[in-house]
Amino acid sequence: MSKKREVFDAIVEVCENLDLDYRDYSGRCMYGKKCIGFVSEHYLNDLVDFGMEMNEVYPDFNEDTRCDNMGRDAMIVYFPYVSWPDDVEMEQEEED
C-alpha cells in the first residue's frame, strides 16, 4: 500500500471516529483532480479535534491542509495532495 493511500485511509478513519462528513473535493487550482476533505460548520473546533485524533492514528501526518468556504455556513477542510482513490466510491450521502 502506498503512503498516500495509508494517509487517505487514516483521514477516513479519523473522520468516521469524529463523525465528520468527509467527501471528495476539487479545490482551487486542482484542475478537476479530486482529494479528500471534510465539511464542518465549526471547522476550527473540528480541525483541532481532527489534528489531535490524527496524531493518534497516523503520527507522521504532515500533509498540506486548506480550507474553503462552501457558500453556506460551512467550510471544507481539504488535503489537496491526498488524492481520492479511483477504487473508492463515496459512501456518505450528501446533504441537500
Buried (B, 14 or more C-beta within 10 A) or exposed (E): EEEBBEBBBBBBBBBEBBEBBBBBBBBEEBEEBBBBBBBBEEBEEBBEBBEEBBEEEBEEBEBEBBBEEBEEEBBBBBBBEBBBBEEEEEEEEEEE
